[in-house]
């Protein structure tokens, strides 16, 4: 009974995290007239403030110090910081320029890209259904490229950066709060330096627009860290298959926000490309569930 209760909690934590990420496109435009780069810097700086308070309140500095003392983990988490910062920056830019659907494409592709990276980098083997799913995904990208007369570069870069981020985190094997703390600490000097440069050149919107804008920017740290913490809490409570299927909540919500709220245009070719990709994800998900059940049996 207790195990089922913990799994239910984990599902709620995971759902909250993915829904938070899904509705993020509604939040980031509220930070205008701050540029995407100023928003990114604030996101890093205020995440550090939030995590300092969180680690102090929860007394979890020991795992942070232990991970930082390990040179290999420190290098890996520094790489993770670069990848997630690049991912955040492009994501914020795409949302502010009404490319939410293109951004959602990246997070739809990520699971299949992660499988391919496992084969190419970690030497893992793909099952036949996974090969089919990856092939379908490449087909969808080809259709989207033909329709737009260019590669869907936003989705591809977001998928590559987030997939690589997950790979590096897997290699580092550091607990969620400690990992996130070190990553944000690594990025902090660059974010703080950029904000200082904006302030000295009179180009910072923060503090010079309105009280509401200032408070919204200050909340960026919480908006950033809370879903990541929810994801970490879910990861230790729910089966990996459940967590893997839940990851689609976020891009589905992003896609619906882009279509229904922001009103982005969908051509016939774009619909066909996305539908083909969703077929690939269904093949991938069914195979993942079957493989999990076979292992349990």
C-alpha positions in Angstrom: 0.0 0.0 0.0 2.8 2.4 0.9 4.6 1.6 -2.4 1.4 2.4 -4.3 1.1 5.7 -2.4 4.6 6.7 -3.2 4.0 5.8 -6.9 0.9 8.0 -6.9 2.9 10.9 -5.4 5.5 10.4 -8.0 2.9 10.5 -10.8 1.6 13.8 -9.4 5.1 15.3 -9.1 5.9 14.2 -12.7 2.6 15.5 -14.0 3.1 18.9 -12.3 6.7 19.1 -13.8 5.6 18.3 -17.3 2.6 20.5 -17.3 4.8 23.3 -15.9 7.1 22.9 -18.9 4.2 22.6 -21.2 2.6 25.9 -20.2 6.0 27.7 -20.1 5.3 29.4 -23.5 2.5 31.4 -21.8 5.0 32.6 -19.1 8.1 33.7 -21.0 6.4 36.4 -23.2 5.3 38.1 -19.9 9.0 39.0 -19.4 9.0 41.3 -22.4 10.4 43.9 -23.1 13.4 42.0 -21.6 15.3 40.3 -24.5 15.6 36.5 -24.6 19.2 36.9 -23.6 18.3 39.0 -20.5 15.6 36.5 -19.6 18.1 33.7 -19.9 20.5 35.5 -17.6 17.8 36.2 -15.1 16.7 32.6 -15.2 20.2 31.5 -14.3 20.8 34.1 -11.6 17.5 33.7 -9.8 17.7 29.9 -10.0 20.9 30.1 -8.0 19.2 32.3 -5.4 16.3 29.8 -5.1 18.6 26.8 -5.0 20.8 28.3 -2.3 17.7 28.9 -0.1 16.4 25.4 -1.0 19.7 23.6 -0.1 20.0 25.5 3.1 16.4 24.8 4.1 16.7 21.1 3.3 20.3 20.8 4.5 21.4 19.2 1.3 24.8 20.9 0.8 26.8 17.7 1.5 25.9 16.0 -1.8 26.7 19.3 -3.7 30.1 19.4 -2.1 30.7 15.7 -2.8 29.8 16.0 -6.5 31.9 19.2 -6.9 34.9 17.4 -5.3 34.9 14.7 -8.0 36.8 16.1 -11.0 35.0 13.8 -13.5 31.5 14.7 -12.2 32.5 18.4 -12.1 33.5 18.3 -15.8 30.4 16.5 -16.8 28.1 18.9 -14.9 29.9 21.8 -16.4 29.2 20.4 -19.8 25.6 19.8 -18.7 25.4 23.5 -17.7 26.5 24.6 -21.2 24.0 22.3 -22.9 20.9 23.2 -20.8 21.8 26.9 -21.0 21.9 26.7 -24.8 18.6 24.8 -24.7 17.0 27.4 -22.5 18.2 30.3 -24.6 16.9 28.9 -27.9 13.7 27.8 -26.3 13.0 31.3 -24.9 13.9 32.9 -28.2 11.6 30.6 -30.1 8.7 31.2 -27.8 9.1 35.0 -27.9 9.2 34.8 -31.8 6.1 32.6 -31.9 7.8 29.3 -32.9 6.2 27.3 -30.1 5.1 24.5 -32.4 8.7 24.2 -33.7 9.9 24.1 -30.1 7.4 21.3 -29.3 8.8 19.4 -32.2 12.2 19.3 -30.5 10.8 17.7 -27.4 8.8 15.2 -29.4 12.0 14.1 -31.2 14.1 14.0 -28.0 13.2 10.4 -26.9 13.9 8.9 -30.3 17.1 10.9 -30.6 18.1 9.7 -27.1 17.7 6.1 -28.4 19.9 6.8 -31.4 22.6 8.4 -29.2 22.6 5.4 -26.9 23.5 3.3 -30.0 26.1 5.6 -31.4 27.7 6.8 -28.2 27.1 4.1 -25.5 27.1 1.1 -27.9 23.6 0.1 -26.9 21.4 -2.1 -29.2 18.1 -1.0 -30.6 15.2 -3.4 -30.9 13.4 -3.7 -34.3 10.5 -1.5 -33.2 12.9 1.2 -32.1 14.6 1.2 -35.5 11.2 1.6 -37.1 10.3 4.5 -34.8 13.6 6.3 -35.5 13.1 5.7 -39.3 9.6 7.2 -39.1 10.9 10.2 -37.2 13.5 10.8 -39.9 10.7 10.6 -42.4 8.7 13.2 -40.6 11.7 15.5 -40.4 12.1 15.1 -44.2 8.4 16.1 -44.8 8.7 19.1 -42.5 11.9 20.2 -44.3 10.2 19.9 -47.7 7.2 21.8 -46.5 9.2 24.7 -44.9 12.0 24.6 -47.6 14.5 24.4 -44.8 15.5 22.0 -42.0 13.3 22.4 -38.8 16.5 23.7 -37.1 14.8 24.9 -33.9 13.4 21.5 -33.1 16.6 19.7 -34.1 18.8 21.9 -32.0 16.5 21.7 -29.0 16.3 17.9 -29.3 20.1 17.6 -29.7 20.9 19.8 -26.8 18.3 18.3 -24.4 19.1 14.8 -25.5 22.9 15.4 -24.9 22.0 17.0 -21.6 20.2 13.8 -20.5 23.2 11.7 -21.7 25.7 13.8 -19.7 23.4 13.6 -16.6 23.2 9.9 -17.0 27.0 9.6 -17.1 27.5 11.9 -14.1 25.1 10.0 -11.8 24.5 12.9 -9.4 21.3 13.4 -7.3 18.9 15.9 -8.9 19.2 18.8 -6.5 23.0 18.6 -6.3 23.3 18.3 -10.0 21.0 21.3 -10.7 22.8 23.3 -8.1 26.2 22.8 -9.6 24.9 23.4 -13.2 23.4 26.7 -12.2 26.5 27.7 -10.2 28.7 27.0 -13.3 26.4 29.2 -15.4 26.0 31.9 -12.8 29.1 34.0 -13.4 28.2 34.4 -17.1 24.6 35.3 -16.4 25.6 37.8 -13.7 28.3 39.3 -15.9 25.8 39.8 -18.8 23.3 41.5 -16.4 26.0 43.8 -15.1 26.9 44.7 -18.7 23.3 45.5 -19.5 23.0 47.6 -16.3 26.1 49.6 -17.0 25.0 50.3 -20.6 21.5 51.3 -19.6 20.0 48.4 -21.6 18.4 46.4 -18.8 14.6 46.2 -18.8 14.5 44.7 -15.3 13.7 47.3 -12.6 13.0 49.9 -15.3 9.6 48.8 -16.7 7.0 48.2 -14.0 6.6 46.5 -10.6 4.7 43.7 -12.2 7.5 43.1 -14.7 10.1 43.1 -11.9 8.2 40.6 -9.8 7.6 38.3 -12.9 11.3 38.3 -13.6 12.1 37.5 -10.0 9.9 34.4 -10.3 12.0 33.0 -13.1 14.2 31.1 -10.7 11.2 29.3 -9.2 9.6 28.7 -12.6 12.9 27.1 -13.7 13.8 25.0 -10.7 10.4 23.7 -9.4 9.6 21.6 -12.5 13.1 20.1 -12.4 12.7 19.3 -8.8 9.3 17.7 -9.5 10.9 15.6 -12.2 13.6 14.5 -9.8 11.0 13.5 -7.2 9.0 11.6 -9.8 12.1 9.8 -11.1 12.7 8.0 -7.8 9.0 7.0 -7.3 7.5 5.8 -10.6 8.6 3.1 -13.0 10.9 4.2 -15.8 8.3 3.3 -18.4 5.7 5.5 -16.7 8.2 8.4 -16.6 9.1 7.8 -20.2 5.5 8.0 -21.4 4.8 11.1 -19.2 7.5 13.0 -21.0 5.1 13.5 -23.9 2.8 15.6 -21.7 5.1 18.6 -22.1 5.4 18.8 -25.9 1.7 18.0 -26.4 0.7 21.0 -24.1 3.3 23.2 -25.9 1.9 22.2 -29.3 -1.7 23.0 -28.2 -0.6 26.3 -26.7 1.1 27.2 -30.0 -2.0 26.3 -32.0 -4.9 27.3 -29.7 -3.5 30.2 -27.7 -0.8 31.8 -29.8 -2.5 30.9 -33.1 0.5 29.6 -35.1 -0.3 28.6 -38.7 -0.2 24.9 -39.6 0.1 24.0 -43.2 -1.0 20.6 -44.6 2.6 19.4 -44.9 3.3 20.5 -41.3 0.3 18.4 -40.1 1.4 15.4 -42.1 5.0 15.7 -40.6 3.7 15.9 -37.0 1.2 13.1 -37.5 4.0 10.8 -38.9 6.2 11.7 -36.0 3.4 10.8 -33.5 3.0 7.5 -35.3 6.7 6.9 -34.6 6.2 7.8 -30.9 3.3 5.4 -30.6 5.5 2.6 -32.0 8.3 3.6 -29.6 6.0 3.7 -26.6 4.2 0.4 -27.3 7.6 -1.3 -27.6 8.8 0.3 -24.4 5.8 -0.9 -22.5 6.1 -4.4 -23.9 9.8 -4.7 -23.2 9.2 -3.5 -19.6 6.5 -6.1 -19.0 8.7 -8.9 -20.5 11.5 -8.0 -18.2 9.2 -8.0 -15.1 7.9 -11.5 -16.2 
